[in-house]
Amino acid sequence: ALAENSGLPPIESVATIKAQQLKDKNPFLGVDCKEIGTNDMKSQGVFETLIGKQQQILLATQVVKLILKIDDVILAGEGQ
């Protein structure tokens, strides 16, 4: 989504970055949406905080629970 929102071709950009990450064994490569000239997020000062990751996991867990509840309601309604 970041590549697409930055006006870059999303599939091409992500595929290129993934290939470069594997080739260079550098997990800090990402989408250069600021067009600075480097895909190295560490050198650009772009970091993802621990609290951000924790919030993402918490939100994903809540979404899964909600989907399972909806599924239970639908299954209970089908038996009637």
Steps between C-alpha positions, in 0.01 A plus 500: 500500500790734574643460151158550340423807713839644404416475130732207437400177326415290809566145380820593318633704792434237765638219283818698431551584866436140613752371245755759611443410868574134425797578278666747740375324818389843623165501687504881523411557134161656432303724264678829429179706491689824576716437190821565696687254281551214744271217608692454826251603766767494771702768323182705447420479871174309449431260786195309616456520875427207729173659613395526136560129447317416824199705388495322162502158665228606747281635219551186289400285798185706557405473132542121504283473814231714336503288184470181705204644695324592175568150366348346818186714463460401135545130580247521785248669267534235231384223732162661563 
